[in-house]
């Protein structure tokens, strides 16, 4: 299961992580987000020792969303050393997310 990332734990979990971080920006009402959710949860299990996989509910955490200019969801950001190094907007196959994560491991 992906970690719930919010305004209060974002810096500690994402920016200070010594592992790459995959962050899924989503909302309950978003259809494509529901398509991406199981992929993110699978990746959280498969990469639990190599990366941090988290989810940000944009409705509950507008600060994080605004900070990264999230205008469309789902948007998945890929962080390394506290910096955004890649991005995927929209619902795409799992292989797209895996390829982007593998590239920064």
Secondary structure by P-SEA (a helix, b strand, c coil): cccccccccccccccccccbbbbbbbccccaaaaaaaaaaaaaaaaacccbbbbcccccccaaaaaaaccccccbbbbbccccccccccccccaaaaaaaaaaac
